[in-house]
Amino acid sequence: MELLRPSEAAEALGVSYPTLKQWIYRGRLQSVTTLGGHHRIPRTEIDRIFRKRGGPGSSRQKRGGGATISGRNKLRGRVVEVRHEGLLSQIGIDVGGQIVTSIITRAAADEMKLRVGIEAAALIKATEVMIIRG
C-alpha cells in the first residue's frame, strides 16, 4: 500500500495542508499513524476523494489539469453560478459544500468557457480569488 505524507496528499488533492489536516481530524479522510505519531495517507484514500468529488479516478495528473502554478491555495470544485453583467462576471464554485465566489472579467470567463457544471479551481491569494481551468 502506497502511503503519502500529508503535504504530498494535499498537493495531489489540490487543497492546502491545513485543510487536509482538518479532513483527517474530522474523519473525512482516513490516515495511518506511524509509530512516531505522524499521519500517512493511503493512495486509495486520495482516489476515493477524487471519485467522490467527481474528479478523475487517479490523482496522478499534473496540477491544474496540465497547467502549473506556484500558488498552493488552490481549491478545486464545480462551477455552480455564472452571472454576467457588463464587463464583469460573477463565478461561484462549490468546493466541498462551500461556495467560493470570484468576480473576473467577462472576457476571461468567456475565454475559459466557464459554465455551470464544469470543474474549475479557485486560487486564493491575499484578498483575491482567481479562477483556473486546465
N, C-alpha and C positions, 0 to 999 in steps of 0.2 A: 504494500500500500504506500503510495507516494504521499508524503506529508510536506506541507508548506509552512514557512514561518508566517506569522500574521501580516508582516509587511508585504510579502510576496502574494499572499491571498488577497489582500486589499487591492494591490495593483491589478491582479488578474480580474477582480470583480469591478474595477473602476470606481472604488469608494476609498475614502480616507481611512487611515489606520485607526483613529478614534471611533469611526463608525463601525468598522469591523469588530473592534473590541466590545462595543455596545451590543452588537448582534450576538456575540458569544455570551456575554453576561445575561442577556435576555432570553437565551435559548433558541434564537432564530438560526444560529449557525453552530453546528456541533464541532467541538475540538477535542484533541487528545492532549492531556497534560503530561509533560515529561517529568522525570524524577526531580529535575531542578525547578519544577513549577511553571515552566514555560508552555504556552499554548502552541499546538501544531494543528493545522487544518488539513484533513484528508482531501485529496483531489476530487473524490466523489462528492464531497460537500460543495465544492466550487461548481461542479457540473450540475448538481441538484438546484442550486440557487439560480444558475443561468436558465435552466429549463423552467423553473417557477416564474422567473421574470420574463419568460418568452424570448430569451436570447438564444444564441446558438448552443448546440449540445456540448460544445467544448469551449473551454476558456483559453485555448491556445491560439488566440488571434492577436494580431498587433493591436496595441491600444488604439481606441478610437476607430476601429474597423479599417485600419490601413493608414490612418493619419497618426502622426505622432505629435505630442505637445509636452512642454515641460511642466505645465501645471498639474498638481496632484489632486486638487479639489474638484474632480470630475464626477458628476452624478449621472449615471445612466438611467434612462426611463423611457416612457412612451408619451408622445405629444397628445394632450387632451384638449387643447384650446389653441386656435389660431384666429386672431382678430386683427383685421387691417383697418387703419384709419389714416388717411393721407399718406405721408411718407414713412409712417411707423407701423410696426406690427407687434402685437402682444402675443407671446408664445407661452403656454402653460405646459409643463412636463410633469407627469406623475412619476415620482421617484419613491418607490416603496410606500405608497399611500399618502405621501406628502406632495403637494403641488408647488413646484418652483416656477416662478413667473419671471419672464425677461421681456424687456422692450428692446427691440432691434429695428434696424431699418427694413422697410418693406422690400427693398432691393435684395438685401441679404436673405430674407425669408423666401423670396421667390427663387433666388439662386440655389438655395439649399432644398428647394421643393418641399418646404415644411407643410405638413398637413396632419390632421388628426389621425392617430393610429400608428404612425411610423415611430421607429426607435430613434432617439437622439440623446444627447448628453448636455447637461448644464455644467459649465465651467465657472466656479465661484472664485472671484479674485477681488479681494477687498470689498467694495460696495457694488461691484458689477456682477451681473450674471450674463454670460455669453452662451450661445448655442453652438454645439458641434455636431456635425453629421458626416460620417465616414468619408 
